[in-house]
Amino acid sequence: MRKIKKIKIKVNGKVRYISNNFRMIDLVKNLKIPMKKVAIELNQEIIDKKNINKINLKKNDKIEIVHFIGGG
């Protein structure tokens, strides 16, 4: 049995260990994030949500997920 290599990333300041071939879409699904109500930043750059299935996460990536809250 082959051991799956884990890499370390940070999501909203918290360290997480994910498999080496994890994509941004996998992270979003894993965290059950409502895509319509968030902005996602990868290494201090806002990402276009249309491309999240193409983004492979790498060791030491820093992801910030900001939820929009309505009000007035």
C-alpha positions in Angstrom: 0.0 0.0 0.0 1.4 3.4 -1.0 1.3 6.2 1.6 -0.3 9.4 0.3 2.0 12.3 0.7 0.5 15.2 2.7 1.3 18.9 2.3 0.8 21.7 4.7 -1.4 24.7 3.8 -3.0 27.5 5.9 -6.7 28.2 5.6 -7.9 31.4 7.4 -4.8 31.2 9.6 -5.2 27.5 10.6 -2.8 24.8 9.4 -4.4 22.0 7.5 -2.8 18.9 5.9 -4.1 17.8 2.6 -3.1 15.2 0.0 -0.5 16.3 -2.6 -3.0 16.4 -5.5 -5.7 18.5 -3.8 -7.3 21.2 -5.8 -9.0 24.4 -4.7 -12.4 22.9 -5.7 -11.7 19.9 -3.4 -11.0 22.3 -0.5 -14.2 24.3 -1.1 -16.3 21.1 -1.2 -14.5 19.7 1.8 -15.2 22.8 3.9 -18.8 23.0 2.5 -18.4 26.6 1.4 -21.3 28.4 -0.3 -19.6 29.7 -3.4 -22.0 32.5 -4.1 -21.3 34.1 -0.8 -17.5 34.1 -0.5 -14.3 35.6 -1.9 -11.3 33.4 -2.0 -7.7 34.6 -1.8 -4.7 32.4 -2.6 -1.3 33.8 -1.5 -2.7 37.3 -1.2 -4.4 37.3 -4.7 -8.1 37.1 -5.2 -8.9 34.2 -7.4 -11.6 34.0 -10.1 -14.0 31.4 -8.9 -14.6 30.2 -12.5 -11.0 28.8 -12.3 -11.1 27.0 -9.0 -11.3 23.6 -10.5 -8.0 24.3 -12.3 -6.0 25.5 -9.2 -3.8 22.8 -7.6 -2.8 23.6 -4.1 0.9 23.6 -3.2 2.9 23.3 -0.1 2.7 26.4 2.2 -0.2 28.0 0.2 -2.1 30.5 2.2 -5.8 30.6 1.6 -8.2 33.2 3.0 -12.0 32.7 2.6 -14.1 35.7 3.3 -17.9 35.3 3.7 -20.2 38.1 2.6 -22.8 39.1 5.1 -25.8 41.2 4.1 -27.1 44.0 6.2 -28.1 47.6 6.1 
